[in-house]
Amino acid sequence: MWWLLRLAAYGISSLAVWEYFQGTTERYFFGGEPLTLDVEHEMLLGVCAGLSNYTGIDVTILRLVWIIASFYRGVGVLIYILAFLVMPLKG
């Protein structure tokens, strides 16, 4: 279980650091919007909506994956909280 939590922590934090060092060049890793919390389309804290804007994956699919991960010993809940703490607000 810990390896999955560490993998998610490294993945989310490296995406956030990547976006931070990109600066104002308008170039993003997946070509979409920057990796930020989307509080306009949030259901809980805006993490899934922000990842959806960033990757272009449908927000419903991301939410379902997160729910399934939450049933695996609560890892999804920990990753969600970590993502909320790492991802900046939009604007």
TIVO-2410 file (N, C-alpha, C; in nm, 3 decimals):
# residues 91
REC num residu      c1      c2      c3 atome chaine
REC   1      M   0.082  -0.119   0.000     N      A
REC   1      M   0.000   0.000   0.000    CA      A
REC   1      M   0.086   0.126   0.000     C      A
REC   2      W   0.197   0.122   0.074     N      A
REC   2      W   0.280   0.242   0.084    CA      A
REC   2      W   0.344   0.278  -0.049     C      A
REC   3      W   0.376   0.178  -0.131     N      A
REC   3      W   0.437   0.209  -0.259    CA      A
REC   3      W   0.339   0.283  -0.349     C      A
REC   4      L   0.211   0.251  -0.339     N      A
REC   4      L   0.110   0.319  -0.420    CA      A
REC   4      L   0.093   0.463  -0.374     C      A
REC   5      L   0.094   0.484  -0.244     N      A
REC   5      L   0.084   0.619  -0.191    CA      A
REC   5      L   0.207   0.702  -0.229     C      A
REC   6      R   0.325   0.643  -0.220     N      A
REC   6      R   0.446   0.715  -0.258    CA      A
REC   6      R   0.448   0.745  -0.407     C      A
REC   7      L   0.403   0.652  -0.488     N      A
REC   7      L   0.399   0.674  -0.633    CA      A
REC   7      L   0.305   0.788  -0.668     C      A
REC   8      A   0.189   0.791  -0.605     N      A
REC   8      A   0.095   0.901  -0.629    CA      A
REC   8      A   0.150   1.034  -0.581     C      A
REC   9      A   0.215   1.034  -0.466     N      A
REC   9      A   0.273   1.157  -0.414    CA      A
REC   9      A   0.381   1.210  -0.506     C      A
REC  10      Y   0.468   1.121  -0.555     N      A
REC  10      Y   0.573   1.164  -0.646    CA      A
REC  10      Y   0.514   1.212  -0.778     C      A
REC  11      G   0.414   1.143  -0.827     N      A
REC  11      G   0.354   1.181  -0.954    CA      A
REC  11      G   0.286   1.317  -0.949     C      A
REC  12      I   0.203   1.338  -0.848     N      A
REC  12      I   0.129   1.464  -0.838    CA      A
REC  12      I   0.224   1.580  -0.808     C      A
REC  13      S   0.320   1.558  -0.720     N      A
REC  13      S   0.412   1.667  -0.687    CA      A
REC  13      S   0.504   1.699  -0.804     C      A
REC  14      S   0.546   1.598  -0.881     N      A
REC  14      S   0.630   1.630  -0.995    CA      A
REC  14      S   0.553   1.702  -1.104     C      A
REC  15      L   0.424   1.672  -1.122     N      A
REC  15      L   0.345   1.750  -1.217    CA      A
REC  15      L   0.331   1.895  -1.171     C      A
REC  16      A   0.311   1.915  -1.042     N      A
REC  16      A   0.299   2.052  -0.990    CA      A
REC  16      A   0.430   2.128  -1.003     C      A
REC  17      V   0.543   2.062  -0.977     N      A
REC  17      V   0.673   2.128  -0.991    CA      A
REC  17      V   0.702   2.157  -1.137     C      A
REC  18      W   0.666   2.065  -1.226     N      A
REC  18      W   0.684   2.087  -1.370    CA      A
REC  18      W   0.609   2.213  -1.414     C      A
REC  19      E   0.484   2.226  -1.371     N      A
REC  19      E   0.405   2.342  -1.409    CA      A
REC  19      E   0.463   2.471  -1.349     C      A
REC  20      Y   0.517   2.462  -1.229     N      A
REC  20      Y   0.574   2.580  -1.165    CA      A
REC  20      Y   0.695   2.630  -1.244     C      A
REC  21      F   0.780   2.540  -1.287     N      A
REC  21      F   0.900   2.581  -1.360    CA      A
REC  21      F   0.872   2.619  -1.504     C      A
REC  22      Q   0.753   2.588  -1.555     N      A
REC  22      Q   0.719   2.631  -1.690    CA      A
REC  22      Q   0.698   2.782  -1.696     C      A
REC  23      G   0.658   2.841  -1.586     N      A
REC  23      G   0.642   2.986  -1.580    CA      A
REC  23      G   0.525   3.034  -1.666     C      A
REC  24      T   0.546   3.141  -1.737     N      A
REC  24      T   0.440   3.204  -1.817    CA      A
REC  24      T   0.454   3.173  -1.965     C      A
REC  25      T   0.518   3.063  -2.000     N      A
REC  25      T   0.543   3.032  -2.141    CA      A
REC  25      T   0.420   2.973  -2.210     C      A
REC  26      E   0.314   2.947  -2.138     N      A
REC  26      E   0.189   2.891  -2.193    CA      A
REC  26      E   0.210   2.752  -2.253     C      A
REC  27      R   0.315   2.682  -2.214     N      A
REC  27      R   0.337   2.545  -2.258    CA      A
REC  27      R   0.313   2.454  -2.140     C      A
REC  28      Y   0.222   2.360  -2.156     N      A
REC  28      Y   0.188   2.269  -2.047    CA      A
REC  28      Y   0.213   2.127  -2.091     C      A
REC  29      F   0.231   2.039  -1.994     N      A
REC  29      F   0.273   1.902  -2.019    CA      A
REC  29      F   0.178   1.828  -2.113     C      A
REC  30      F   0.050   1.838  -2.090     N      A
REC  30      F  -0.048   1.769  -2.173    CA      A
REC  30      F  -0.110   1.861  -2.277     C      A
REC  31      G  -0.072   1.985  -2.283     N      A
REC  31      G  -0.125   2.076  -2.384    CA      A
REC  31      G  -0.254   2.144  -2.344     C      A
REC  32      G  -0.308   2.115  -2.227     N      A
REC  32      G  -0.434   2.176  -2.183    CA      A
REC  32      G  -0.408   2.295  -2.093     C      A
REC  33      E  -0.488   2.306  -1.991     N      A
REC  33      E  -0.473   2.415  -1.895    CA      A
REC  33      E  -0.367   2.378  -1.792     C      A
REC  34      P  -0.321   2.475  -1.712     N      A
REC  34      P  -0.223   2.443  -1.609    CA      A
REC  34      P  -0.285   2.355  -1.499     C      A
REC  35      L  -0.200   2.287  -1.425     N      A
REC  35      L  -0.245   2.198  -1.318    CA      A
REC  35      L  -0.283   2.283  -1.197     C      A
REC  36      T  -0.411   2.307  -1.181     N      A
REC  36      T  -0.462   2.385  -1.068    CA      A
REC  36      T  -0.592   2.323  -1.019     C      A
REC  37      L  -0.634   2.362  -0.900     N      A
REC  37      L  -0.764   2.321  -0.848    CA      A
REC  37      L  -0.873   2.397  -0.924     C      A
REC  38      D  -0.977   2.328  -0.964     N      A
REC  38      D  -1.088   2.391  -1.035    CA      A
REC  38      D  -1.206   2.403  -0.939     C      A
REC  39      V  -1.215   2.517  -0.870     N      A
REC  39      V  -1.320   2.535  -0.770    CA      A
REC  39      V  -1.455   2.568  -0.834     C      A
REC  40      E  -1.456   2.602  -0.962     N      A
REC  40      E  -1.583   2.632  -1.029    CA      A
REC  40      E  -1.661   2.506  -1.061     C      A
REC  41      H  -1.592   2.396  -1.088     N      A
REC  41      H  -1.658   2.270  -1.124    CA      A
REC  41      H  -1.632   2.161  -1.022     C      A
REC  42      E  -1.609   2.199  -0.900     N      A
REC  42      E  -1.575   2.102  -0.796    CA      A
REC  42      E  -1.697   2.026  -0.745     C      A
REC  43      M  -1.672   1.906  -0.696     N      A
REC  43      M  -1.773   1.832  -0.621    CA      A
REC  43      M  -1.733   1.828  -0.474     C      A
REC  44      L  -1.602   1.817  -0.448     N      A
REC  44      L  -1.555   1.816  -0.311    CA      A
REC  44      L  -1.454   1.929  -0.291     C      A
REC  45      L  -1.336   1.916  -0.348     N      A
REC  45      L  -1.233   2.019  -0.334    CA      A
REC  45      L  -1.178   2.068  -0.467     C      A
REC  46      G  -1.218   2.009  -0.579     N      A
REC  46      G  -1.175   2.055  -0.710    CA      A
REC  46      G  -1.054   1.985  -0.766     C      A
REC  47      V  -1.010   1.876  -0.703     N      A
REC  47      V  -0.890   1.805  -0.749    CA      A
REC  47      V  -0.918   1.733  -0.881     C      A
REC  48      C  -1.025   1.656  -0.887     N      A
REC  48      C  -1.056   1.580  -1.009    CA      A
REC  48      C  -1.087   1.673  -1.126     C      A
REC  49      A  -1.157   1.781  -1.101     N      A
REC  49      A  -1.188   1.876  -1.208    CA      A
REC  49      A  -1.060   1.943  -1.258     C      A
REC  50      G  -0.968   1.974  -1.168     N      A
REC  50      G  -0.841   2.033  -1.209    CA      A
REC  50      G  -0.756   1.935  -1.289     C      A
REC  51      L  -0.752   1.808  -1.247     N      A
REC  51      L  -0.679   1.707  -1.324    CA      A
REC  51      L  -0.745   1.683  -1.459     C      A
REC  52      S  -0.876   1.693  -1.464     N      A
REC  52      S  -0.948   1.677  -1.591    CA      A
REC  52      S  -0.913   1.790  -1.687     C      A
REC  53      N  -0.906   1.912  -1.637     N      A
REC  53      N  -0.868   2.024  -1.722    CA      A
REC  53      N  -0.725   2.008  -1.771     C      A
REC  54      Y  -0.640   1.955  -1.687     N      A
REC  54      Y  -0.498   1.942  -1.720    CA      A
REC  54      Y  -0.472   1.831  -1.821     C      A
REC  55      T  -0.535   1.715  -1.801     N      A
REC  55      T  -0.507   1.600  -1.887    CA      A
REC  55      T  -0.601   1.587  -2.006     C      A
REC  56      G  -0.720   1.644  -1.996     N      A
REC  56      G  -0.818   1.627  -2.103    CA      A
REC  56      G  -0.903   1.503  -2.086     C      A
REC  57      I  -0.883   1.426  -1.980     N      A
REC  57      I  -0.964   1.308  -1.951    CA      A
REC  57      I  -1.095   1.354  -1.888     C      A
REC  58      D  -1.204   1.285  -1.921     N      A
REC  58      D  -1.334   1.321  -1.867    CA      A
REC  58      D  -1.333   1.315  -1.714     C      A
REC  59      V  -1.391   1.415  -1.651     N      A
REC  59      V  -1.389   1.426  -1.505    CA      A
REC  59      V  -1.462   1.309  -1.439     C      A
REC  60      T  -1.563   1.254  -1.504     N      A
REC  60      T  -1.637   1.141  -1.447    CA      A
REC  60      T  -1.547   1.018  -1.435     C      A
REC  61      I  -1.464   0.995  -1.535     N      A
REC  61      I  -1.372   0.881  -1.531    CA      A
REC  61      I  -1.272   0.899  -1.417     C      A
REC  62      L  -1.218   1.020  -1.402     N      A
REC  62      L  -1.123   1.045  -1.294    CA      A
REC  62      L  -1.188   1.027  -1.158     C      A
REC  63      R  -1.311   1.070  -1.143     N      A
REC  63      R  -1.380   1.054  -1.015    CA      A
REC  63      R  -1.406   0.907  -0.984     C      A
REC  64      L  -1.442   0.828  -1.086     N      A
REC  64      L  -1.464   0.685  -1.064    CA      A
REC  64      L  -1.335   0.615  -1.025     C      A
REC  65      V  -1.225   0.650  -1.089     N      A
REC  65      V  -1.095   0.591  -1.053    CA      A
REC  65      V  -1.059   0.628  -0.910     C      A
REC  66      W  -1.087   0.752  -0.872     N      A
REC  66      W  -1.055   0.794  -0.736    CA      A
REC  66      W  -1.140   0.721  -0.633     C      A
REC  67      I  -1.266   0.696  -0.665     N      A
REC  67      I  -1.353   0.622  -0.574    CA      A
REC  67      I  -1.306   0.478  -0.559     C      A
REC  68      I  -1.268   0.417  -0.670     N      A
REC  68      I  -1.218   0.280  -0.665    CA      A
REC  68      I  -1.090   0.273  -0.583     C      A
REC  69      A  -1.002   0.372  -0.600     N      A
REC  69      A  -0.877   0.377  -0.522    CA      A
REC  69      A  -0.906   0.398  -0.374     C      A
REC  70      S  -1.016   0.465  -0.342     N      A
REC  70      S  -1.051   0.488  -0.202    CA      A
REC  70      S  -1.091   0.359  -0.131     C      A
REC  71      F  -1.145   0.264  -0.207     N      A
REC  71      F  -1.183   0.137  -0.147    CA      A
REC  71      F  -1.063   0.048  -0.120     C      A
REC  72      Y  -0.949   0.077  -0.181     N      A
REC  72      Y  -0.827   0.000  -0.156    CA      A
REC  72      Y  -0.755   0.058  -0.036     C      A
REC  73      R  -0.796   0.020   0.083     N      A
REC  73      R  -0.737   0.060   0.209    CA      A
REC  73      R  -0.730   0.211   0.229     C      A
REC  74      G  -0.816   0.284   0.165     N      A
REC  74      G  -0.822   0.429   0.185    CA      A
REC  74      G  -0.712   0.507   0.116     C      A
REC  75      V  -0.641   0.443   0.025     N      A
REC  75      V  -0.531   0.511  -0.043    CA      A
REC  75      V  -0.581   0.630  -0.125     C      A
REC  76      G  -0.696   0.615  -0.188     N      A
REC  76      G  -0.751   0.723  -0.269    CA      A
REC  76      G  -0.779   0.848  -0.188     C      A
REC  77      V  -0.824   0.830  -0.064     N      A
REC  77      V  -0.852   0.946   0.022    CA      A
REC  77      V  -0.722   1.018   0.056     C      A
REC  78      L  -0.618   0.943   0.089     N      A
REC  78      L  -0.489   1.004   0.121    CA      A
REC  78      L  -0.429   1.076   0.000     C      A
REC  79      I  -0.440   1.014  -0.117     N      A
REC  79      I  -0.388   1.076  -0.239    CA      A
REC  79      I  -0.467   1.202  -0.273     C      A
REC  80      Y  -0.598   1.199  -0.252     N      A
REC  80      Y  -0.682   1.316  -0.279    CA      A
REC  80      Y  -0.642   1.433  -0.188     C      A
REC  81      I  -0.623   1.405  -0.061     N      A
REC  81      I  -0.582   1.511   0.033    CA      A
REC  81      I  -0.445   1.565  -0.004     C      A
REC  82      L  -0.353   1.476  -0.040     N      A
REC  82      L  -0.220   1.518  -0.082    CA      A
REC  82      L  -0.228   1.605  -0.208     C      A
REC  83      A  -0.310   1.565  -0.304     N      A
REC  83      A  -0.324   1.644  -0.426    CA      A
REC  83      A  -0.384   1.782  -0.396     C      A
REC  84      F  -0.478   1.787  -0.303     N      A
REC  84      F  -0.537   1.916  -0.265    CA      A
REC  84      F  -0.432   2.008  -0.203     C      A
REC  85      L  -0.342   1.951  -0.125     N      A
REC  85      L  -0.240   2.032  -0.060    CA      A
REC  85      L  -0.131   2.077  -0.157     C      A
REC  86      V  -0.105   1.999  -0.261     N      A
REC  86      V   0.003   2.031  -0.354    CA      A
REC  86      V  -0.043   2.123  -0.468     C      A
REC  87      M  -0.163   2.102  -0.518     N      A
REC  87      M  -0.210   2.178  -0.635    CA      A
REC  87      M  -0.248   2.321  -0.596     C      A
REC  88      P  -0.203   2.420  -0.674     N      A
REC  88      P  -0.238   2.559  -0.643    CA      A
REC  88      P  -0.379   2.594  -0.691     C      A
REC  89      L  -0.433   2.703  -0.639     N      A
REC  89      L  -0.563   2.753  -0.684    CA      A
REC  89      L  -0.549   2.819  -0.820     C      A
REC  90      K  -0.656   2.817  -0.897     N      A
REC  90      K  -0.655   2.880  -1.029    CA      A
REC  90      K  -0.651   3.031  -1.012     C      A
REC  91      G  -0.566   3.095  -1.091     N      A
REC  91      G  -0.560   3.241  -1.088    CA      A
REC  91      G  -0.459   3.286  -0.997     C      A
***
